[in-house]
Amino acid sequence: MITTTTEEREAILGAVREFAETELAPFASELDEKHIFPREALNRAGELGLGGVYVREEFGGTGLSRADTVAIFEELAQGDPAVAAYISIHNMVAWMIDTYGDEAQRSGWLPELTGMTQFGSYCLTEPGAGSDAAAITTSAVRDGDEYVLTGVKQFISGAGEAAVYIVMARTGAAGSGARGISAFLVPADAGDLSFGALEKKMGWHAQPTRQVILDGVRVPASAVLGDEGQGFAIAMSALNGGRLNIAACSLGGAQWALDRAVQYVHERVAFGEPLAEKQSILFQIADMRTELHAARLMVRDGAQAVDEQAPDATMRCAMAKRFATDAGFDVANRALQLHGGYGYLQDYGIEKVVRDLRVHQILEGTNEIMRLIVGREMLRPAGSVSMRSGS
């Protein structure tokens, strides 16, 4: 992990901000309306080093801290939350290969992933196993020097566009729970791998979401990521960073919406005076700003916990994800309300951000699951003590 100076951090964020303003924001409405996956823009993001923000430099990554990367994803989301969220998922795939892969896996996949000349997808959720990830039924049966994977993965971002899929599959016996899950690197050109129809979604139109269908897909034993039976632990370790990044994307989208609302209430006159002079409007703007600031501090705290490998990092990331995605959606929704009927029009872009941010309360573990994580941690004997100490 690289520790950046204040000047280096500002230079990085300045470059990301310029990319978001020139490569994402001007095209966000068109990508949303026409459901376009922005391959060329993602290629240029890779040239900036955004395809492996916390991958080690040896394979083309930038090796940044989580504190730096959450700031990066917030900036990206001000350009387009849907594209920023896919870049987050892609980075999670690259990090998993860098962290758990062997030399051949890292050298084989990471150069193209970090450069974003190829894309990655993460396959955990199934039609019958969402929040209960330990209940997945996709099977991986050993057959000589190969594994045969059979099952269906649901809600997979980038499906059909990615070059590699990290697939969680059961190598243990039925009923083996989390201990029987392994992770596999499945290339897009694997035989008997196919994809469902594009899902018709409320938001996130700039990234494809499909089922990934494995109908007896054969991969070599060398495709196992980490050790057999380690898949669930790998999946859970990746989720801390994923939750922070999605929280940061909520912050960025909501900040963009809040900035537009501030501009609008200065320009809009109602009942003989600008909206900005009405006390009720001032109170709303103040509350929106306060909630985003509190959420930003929680996301930074979660990032610090991951960087420091704090024992309560999972709980702090869960708290940050729950709070920031709720706050982000609420702020964007209130920004729409402040625009009145204009907020409901596509031309203003507010309704798109509201639609995009809504799913952040569901993915990377629903916010109900985040509450479950925090509640269980607090009920452990040491849980309340760690919270009182501020750790």
KOLTORDO-356509 format. One line per 3 residues: number of its first residue (from 1); their letters; for each residue x, y, z of C-alpha. Coordinates in nm, 4 decimals, decimal comma, padded with zeros to 6 digits. Layout:
NUM) a) X Y Z  ...;
% end
This chain:
1) mit) 00,0000 00,0000 00,0000  00,1368 00,3383 -00,1054  00,1097 00,6269 00,1383;
4) ttt) 00,0456 00,9480 -00,0546  00,1397 01,2974 00,0485  -00,1231 01,5704 00,0513;
7) eer) 00,0150 01,7070 -00,2759  00,0143 01,3640 -00,4424  -00,3389 01,2950 -00,3253;
10) eai) -00,4633 01,6281 -00,4624  -00,2908 01,5621 -00,7950  -00,4537 01,2178 -00,8205;
13) lga) -00,7981 01,3500 -00,7316  -00,7551 01,6389 -00,9738  -00,6855 01,3989 -01,2594;
16) vre) -00,9829 01,1813 -01,1620  -01,2055 01,4899 -01,1361  -01,1023 01,6016 -01,4840;
19) fae) -01,1724 01,2534 -01,6211  -01,5172 01,2485 -01,4571  -01,6009 01,5947 -01,5874;
22) tel) -01,4853 01,5328 -01,9457  -01,5325 01,1590 -02,0057  -01,8323 01,0692 -01,7891;
25) apf) -02,0590 01,3622 -01,7007  -02,1260 01,4911 -02,0546  -02,2401 01,1468 -02,1690;
28) ase) -02,4157 01,0184 -01,8559  -02,7692 01,0901 -01,9798  -02,7076 00,9281 -02,3194;
31) lde) -02,5489 00,6186 -02,1637  -02,8478 00,5888 -01,9328  -03,1127 00,6448 -02,1985;
34) khi) -02,9584 00,4141 -02,4579  -02,8161 00,1551 -02,2123  -02,4616 00,1957 -02,3469;
37) fpr) -02,1661 00,0276 -02,1771  -01,8845 00,2873 -02,2148  -01,5941 00,0614 -02,3159;
40) eal) -01,3806 00,3422 -02,4598  -01,4202 00,5602 -02,1502  -01,3281 00,2628 -01,9329;
43) nra) -01,0204 00,2021 -02,1471  -00,9160 00,5623 -02,0797  -00,9859 00,5108 -01,7094;
46) gel) -00,7388 00,2244 -01,7242  -00,4788 00,4528 -01,8763  -00,5180 00,6729 -01,5663;
49) glg) -00,4532 00,3737 -01,3403  -00,8163 00,3359 -01,2323  -00,8379 -00,0345 -01,3202;
52) gvy) -00,6253 -00,1466 -01,0255  -00,6352 00,1269 -00,7644  -00,5318 -00,1082 -00,4829;
55) vre) -00,3492 -00,3697 -00,6862  00,0262 -00,3814 -00,6327  00,2409 -00,1883 -00,8804;
58) efg) 00,4172 -00,5033 -01,0046  00,1211 -00,5874 -01,2287  00,0206 -00,2360 -01,3279;
61) gtg) -00,1767 -00,1343 -01,0204  -00,1394 00,1893 -00,8286  -00,1386 00,0281 -00,4820;
64) lsr) -00,3275 00,3107 -00,3135  -00,4770 00,3028 00,0360  -00,8492 00,2605 00,0919;
67) adt) -00,8545 00,6156 00,2278  -00,7357 00,7385 -00,1120  -00,9587 00,5102 -00,3166;
70) vai) -01,2860 00,6059 -00,1500  -01,2084 00,9663 -00,2421  -01,1435 00,8529 -00,6001;
73) fee) -01,4777 00,6745 -00,6263  -01,6612 00,9742 -00,4860  -01,5104 01,1894 -00,7606;
76) laq) -01,5957 00,9330 -01,0307  -01,9563 00,9131 -00,9133  -02,0005 01,2874 -00,9565;
79) gdp) -01,9497 01,2158 -01,3256  -02,1742 00,9069 -01,3426  -02,2638 00,6855 -01,0433;
82) ava) -02,3460 00,3852 -01,2620  -02,0077 00,3830 -01,4355  -01,8237 00,4553 -01,1098;
85) ayi) -01,9974 00,1593 -00,9460  -01,8885 -00,0753 -01,2262  -01,5281 00,0461 -01,1934;
88) sih) -01,5583 -00,0406 -00,8240  -01,6716 -00,3963 -00,9031  -01,3949 -00,4367 -01,1616;
91) nmv) -01,1388 -00,3227 -00,9037  -01,2706 -00,5729 -00,6511  -01,2074 -00,8524 -00,9027;
94) awm) -00,8532 -00,7280 -00,9708  -00,7826 -00,7013 -00,5969  -00,9017 -01,0565 -00,5335;
97) idt) -00,6706 -01,1933 -00,8028  -00,3785 -00,9858 -00,6763  -00,4385 -01,0858 -00,3137;
100) ygd) -00,5255 -01,4540 -00,3489  -00,3956 -01,5545 -00,6904  -00,0753 -01,7381 -00,7660;
103) eaq) 00,1998 -01,6002 -00,9883  00,0496 -01,7439 -01,3066  -00,2978 -01,6073 -01,2289;
106) rsg) -00,1663 -01,2622 -01,1478  00,0594 -01,2379 -01,4516  -00,2096 -01,3868 -01,6753;
109) wlp) -00,4963 -01,1553 -01,5796  -00,3804 -00,8437 -01,3972  -00,1966 -00,6485 -01,6691;
112) elt) -00,5088 -00,6305 -01,8864  -00,7451 -00,5804 -01,5932  -00,5456 -00,2972 -01,4385;
115) gmt) -00,5199 -00,1316 -01,7811  -00,8931 -00,1915 -01,8344  -00,8339 -00,3332 -02,1792;
118) qfg) -01,0246 -00,6308 -02,0360  -01,2973 -00,6299 -01,7723  -01,3807 -00,8466 -01,4716;
121) syc) -01,7031 -00,9589 -01,3062  -01,7803 -01,1116 -00,9682  -02,0274 -01,4003 -00,9432;
124) lte) -02,1571 -01,4732 -00,5941  -02,5340 -01,4126 -00,5854  -02,7736 -01,6815 -00,7110;
127) pga) -03,1485 -01,6798 -00,7804  -03,2078 -01,8572 -00,4488  -02,9110 -01,7258 -00,2514;
130) gsd) -02,8743 -01,3512 -00,2180  -02,7893 -01,2234 00,1273  -02,7366 -01,5814 00,2481;
133) aaa) -02,4173 -01,6280 00,0475  -02,3207 -01,9462 00,2337  -02,6279 -02,1166 00,0817;
136) itt) -02,5087 -02,1083 -00,2802  -02,5763 -02,4234 -00,4809  -02,3581 -02,3750 -00,7907;
139) sav) -02,1408 -02,6855 -00,7865  -01,7802 -02,7503 -00,8827  -01,7045 -03,1217 -00,9159;
142) rdg) -01,3474 -03,2431 -00,9498  -01,2876 -03,4551 -01,2606  -00,9209 -03,5462 -01,2925;
145) dey) -00,7242 -03,2296 -01,3541  -01,0393 -03,0248 -01,4101  -01,3438 -02,8955 -01,2255;
148) vlt) -01,6913 -02,9021 -01,3786  -01,9036 -02,6001 -01,2770  -02,2811 -02,6090 -01,2947;
151) gvk) -02,5226 -02,3440 -01,1758  -02,6688 -01,9977 -01,2328  -02,5444 -01,6660 -01,0977;
154) qfi) -02,7859 -01,3746 -01,0711  -02,7513 -00,9926 -01,0970  -02,3971 -01,0032 -01,2377;
157) sga) -02,2659 -00,6607 -01,3388  -02,0600 -00,6677 -01,6564  -02,1879 -01,0108 -01,7592;
160) gea) -02,1286 -01,0601 -02,1292  -01,8647 -00,7841 -02,1368  -01,6085 -00,9231 -01,8920;
163) avy) -01,3097 -01,1338 -01,9913  -01,2926 -01,3149 -01,6570  -01,5518 -01,4133 -01,3973;
166) ivm) -01,4695 -01,4940 -01,0367  -01,7258 -01,7647 -00,9636  -01,8060 -01,8892 -00,6159;
169) art) -01,9048 -02,2556 -00,6309  -01,9576 -02,5402 -00,3889  -01,6776 -02,7961 -00,3827;
172) gaa) -01,7878 -02,9442 -00,0504  -02,0796 -03,1731 00,0140  -02,4351 -03,0407 00,0360;
175) gsg) -02,4819 -02,8840 00,3755  -02,1137 -02,7942 00,4105  -02,2068 -02,4257 00,4338;
178) arg) -01,9378 -02,1611 00,4055  -01,6564 -02,4161 00,4462  -01,7511 -02,5918 00,1222;
181) isa) -01,7207 -02,2927 -00,1127  -01,4288 -02,2304 -00,3482  -01,3474 -01,9464 -00,5882;
184) flv) -01,2731 -02,0061 -00,9574  -01,1364 -01,7907 -01,2383  -01,3593 -01,8625 -01,5371;
187) pad) -01,2586 -01,7050 -01,8711  -01,5314 -01,5634 -02,0925  -01,4457 -01,8059 -02,3729;
190) agd) -01,4959 -02,1153 -02,1561  -01,7139 -02,3738 -02,3240  -02,0739 -02,4065 -02,1969;
193) lsf) -02,0652 -02,0598 -02,0379  -02,3567 -01,8400 -02,1428  -02,5561 -01,5385 -02,0300;
196) gal) -02,9181 -01,4533 -01,9699  -03,1050 -01,1629 -02,1250  -03,0223 -00,8112 -02,0153;
199) ekk) -03,2124 -00,7302 -01,6978  -03,4559 -00,4385 -01,7232  -03,3519 -00,2287 -01,4266;
202) mgw) -03,4664 00,0852 -01,2494  -03,1173 00,2360 -01,2807  -02,7544 00,1511 -01,3549;
205) haq) -02,8389 00,1450 -01,7256  -02,4779 00,2127 -01,8298  -02,3632 -00,1295 -01,7148;
208) ptr) -02,5103 -00,4634 -01,8292  -02,6620 -00,6955 -01,5715  -02,7340 -01,0556 -01,6691;
211) qvi) -02,7435 -01,4063 -01,5353  -02,4220 -01,6034 -01,5779  -02,5117 -01,9616 -01,6696;
214) ldg) -02,2622 -02,2422 -01,6146  -02,3809 -02,5614 -01,7823  -02,1013 -02,8051 -01,7102;
217) vrv) -01,8246 -02,5488 -01,7636  -01,4839 -02,7150 -01,7441  -01,1872 -02,5255 -01,6017;
220) pas) -00,8429 -02,6603 -01,5085  -00,7579 -02,7183 -01,1431  -00,5198 -02,4225 -01,1789;
223) avl) -00,8275 -02,1973 -01,2074  -00,8956 -02,2271 -00,8318  -00,8319 -01,8891 -00,6700;
226) gde) -00,6594 -01,9405 -00,3359  -00,7184 -02,2792 -00,1775  -01,0133 -02,5122 -00,2182;
229) gqg) -01,2694 -02,4267 00,0494  -01,1387 -02,0711 00,0886  -01,3957 -01,9131 -00,1418;
232) fai) -01,6337 -01,7808 00,1218  -01,3503 -01,6171 00,3159  -01,2235 -01,4594 -00,0071;
235) ams) -01,5694 -01,3281 -00,0895  -01,6202 -01,1799 00,2557  -01,2763 -01,0152 00,2619;
238) aln) -01,3503 -00,8434 -00,0691  -01,6822 -00,7081 00,0516  -01,5334 -00,4621 00,3011;
241) ggr) -01,3718 -00,2675 00,0198  -01,6733 -00,3108 -00,2065  -01,9045 -00,1693 00,0577;
244) lni) -01,6817 00,1328 00,1115  -01,6615 00,2022 -00,2614  -02,0375 00,1799 -00,3115;
247) aac) -02,0836 00,4094 -00,0129  -01,8394 00,6526 -00,1726  -02,0310 00,6332 -00,5013;
250) slg) -02,3455 00,7283 -00,3096  -02,1640 01,0284 -00,1654  -02,0494 01,1424 -00,5088;
253) gaq) -02,3884 01,1083 -00,6731  -02,5641 01,2800 -00,3841  -02,3086 01,5633 -00,3758;
256) wal) -02,3700 01,6248 -00,7454  -02,7459 01,6356 -00,6840  -02,7050 01,8682 -00,3853;
259) dra) -02,4878 02,1070 -00,5871  -02,7573 02,1210 -00,8554  -03,0237 02,1843 -00,5941;
262) vqy) -02,8271 02,4754 -00,4456  -02,7898 02,6255 -00,7921  -03,1594 02,5763 -00,8683;
265) vhe) -03,2955 02,7396 -00,5505  -03,0814 03,0465 -00,6216  -03,2339 03,0772 -00,9701;
268) rva) -03,5946 02,9802 -00,9010  -03,8436 03,2469 -00,7911  -04,1699 03,1467 -00,6230;
271) fge) -04,4316 03,3731 -00,4667  -04,2230 03,6800 -00,5404  -03,8884 03,5752 -00,3906;
274) pla) -03,6026 03,3341 -00,4663  -03,6405 02,9905 -00,3084  -03,3000 03,0436 -00,1475;
277) ekq) -03,4504 03,3129 00,0761  -03,7128 03,0833 00,2254  -03,6191 02,9493 00,5672;
280) sil) -03,7664 02,6070 00,5019  -03,5411 02,5704 00,1971  -03,2371 02,6805 00,3956;
283) fqi) -03,3114 02,4183 00,6598  -03,3406 02,1454 00,3965  -03,0109 02,2410 00,2321;
286) adm) -02,8408 02,2536 00,5723  -02,9686 01,9076 00,6667  -02,8619 01,7602 00,3325;
289) rte) -02,5125 01,9039 00,3687  -02,4854 01,7840 00,7283  -02,5938 01,4296 00,6449;
292) lha) -02,3451 01,4031 00,3590  -02,0649 01,5337 00,5787  -02,1456 01,2803 00,8517;
295) arl) -02,1624 01,0017 00,5933  -01,8291 01,1061 00,4428  -01,6639 01,0901 00,7846;
298) mvr) -01,8038 00,7400 00,8397  -01,6744 00,6207 00,5026  -01,3303 00,7617 00,5826;
301) dga) -01,3403 00,5865 00,9178  -01,4232 00,2548 00,7513  -01,1394 00,3045 00,5024;
304) qav) -00,8987 00,3767 00,7868  -01,0111 00,0581 00,9622  -00,9350 -00,1493 00,6500;
307) deq) -00,5987 00,0194 00,5959  -00,5022 -00,0471 00,9568  -00,6489 -00,4016 00,9509;
310) apd) -00,8481 -00,3122 01,2595  -01,0280 -00,6058 01,4266  -01,3617 -00,4249 01,3967;
313) atm) -01,3108 -00,3235 01,0316  -01,6061 -00,5298 00,9058  -01,8437 -00,3609 01,1485;
316) rca) -01,7143 -00,0132 01,0691  -01,7455 -00,0781 00,6958  -02,1001 -00,2089 00,7464;
319) mak) -02,1955 00,1022 00,9451  -02,0453 00,3283 00,6786  -02,2168 00,1447 00,3944;
322) rfa) -02,5572 00,1506 00,5630  -02,5384 00,5141 00,6677  -02,3842 00,6555 00,3499;
325) tda) -02,6088 00,4735 00,1025  -02,9208 00,5686 00,2993  -02,8040 00,9289 00,3303;
328) gfd) -02,6978 00,9466 -00,0344  -03,0323 00,8269 -00,1654  -03,2217 01,0553 00,0740;
331) van) -03,0196 01,3624 -00,0269  -03,0610 01,2908 -00,3992  -03,4348 01,2321 -00,3522;
334) ral) -03,4717 01,5610 -00,1642  -03,2734 01,7377 -00,4348  -03,5305 01,6100 -00,6830;
337) qlh) -03,8111 01,7411 -00,4608  -03,6499 02,0846 -00,4423  -03,6555 02,0988 -00,8215;
340) ggy) -04,0307 02,0402 -00,8210  -04,1636 01,9087 -01,1509  -03,8327 01,9823 -01,3238;
343) gyl) -03,6594 01,7265 -01,1027  -03,8754 01,4583 -01,2599  -03,7529 01,5442 -01,6104;
346) qdy) -03,4620 01,3569 -01,7638  -03,3048 01,6792 -01,8920  -03,2039 01,7845 -01,5399;
349) gie) -03,0275 01,4567 -01,4550  -03,1570 01,4436 -01,0972  -03,4003 01,1572 -01,1529;
352) kvv) -03,1185 00,9476 -01,3025  -02,9043 00,9899 -00,9918  -03,2002 00,8957 -00,7708;
355) rdl) -03,2531 00,5784 -00,9740  -02,8829 00,4913 -00,9759  -02,8343 00,5417 -00,6015;
358) rvh) -03,1358 00,3370 -00,4985  -02,9655 00,0049 -00,5698  -02,6711 00,0959 -00,3470;
361) qil) -02,8950 00,0239 -00,0485  -02,9301 -00,3336 -00,1770  -02,6016 -00,4523 -00,3273;
364) egt) -02,2790 -00,5517 -00,1504  -02,5100 -00,6778 00,1248  -02,8469 -00,5138 00,1820;
367) nei) -02,8667 -00,2446 00,4465  -03,0686 -00,4847 00,6588  -02,7692 -00,7200 00,6507;
370) mrl) -02,5451 -00,4281 00,7490  -02,7618 -00,3781 01,0573  -02,7365 -00,7494 01,1310;
373) ivg) -02,3551 -00,7345 01,1160  -02,3387 -00,4349 01,3482  -02,5993 -00,5711 01,5892;
376) rem) -02,4286 -00,9086 01,6232  -02,0932 -00,7417 01,6778  -02,2369 -00,5162 01,9461;
379) lrp) -02,3880 -00,8114 02,1312  -02,0537 -00,9879 02,1541  -01,8876 -00,9325 02,4947;
382) ags) -01,6164 -00,7087 02,3489  -01,8407 -00,5280 02,1016  -01,9761 -00,2460 02,3139;
385) vsm) -01,6349 -00,1943 02,4750  -01,4675 -00,1355 02,1362  -01,7360 00,1169 02,0429;
388) rsg) -01,6982 00,3087 02,3658  -01,3224 00,3295 02,3139  -01,3806 00,4803 01,9704;
391) s) -01,1785 00,2125 01,7924;
% end
